[in-house]
Amino acid sequence: MIKKRCARLVLLACVGCTSLGLLAPATATAKVKKATFNRCVSAAVAIPDGPPAGTTALNPAASFAVRVKVPKFRGTRQNGVVTRFHSAGVRISHTDDGDLALFLVSPGGRAVALATYRDQSSDRDPNDDTPRPSGDGYGAGLLNCSGSIVQFGDAFPTSIATPGNTGVGAPITGTFGPEQPLSTFVGGPARGFWTLIVQDVQNRDVGQINALSLNFTYRYKK
């Protein structure tokens, strides 16, 4: 009888400790991990020719998307959160850079202008009517990720809008700060489709999207 009473007292004591949280069952704590998405994807997406001058037709656009996957957490999809956007690169073949506007759109719907109507004519003297050849696309060499990719990043010192940065009669090459900061994507979702949109505002010049590269860091639970 004494042994039973002692066992009962011990059981009641344990119940009391549990109610106070002293013996609460251990739970797994989620760890926050960081990962970097760094990938280039080749493409062959035609850019529709722009509308004839003097018309009110909408400017056509081409789009190409790169899918980003984020590891699941306990079997549930998670979006991940972008913590830093390092760069976005493009390879575009086109006979007139000045016709094009390039936008990168995140899975969350945020849009950043990478370059808008940039070629050597964009910084010319308005009183100079001398014909000047247009730049021939973004990047050089092979029409895929193995070619020369034009990289846009907030840390690059030369803005794409800086006068004299595109050369004369040559494709745009090198690294540039974008028209709008890529840091706009920080805090948004990493998972989903990142889409490059290329809009043509003039006719008689055509081309295609050849490659898109993305380099950013995101955090997620594990």
Beta strands, then each sheet from edge to edge (+ up, - down):
strand 1: 32-47
strand 2: 61-68
strand 3: 81-94
strand 4: 100-105
strand 5: 111-116
strand 6: 150-152
strand 7: 175-176
strand 8: 192-200
strand 9: 207-221
sheet 1: 1+ 9- 3+ 6- 7-
sheet 2: 2+ 8- 4+ 5-
end
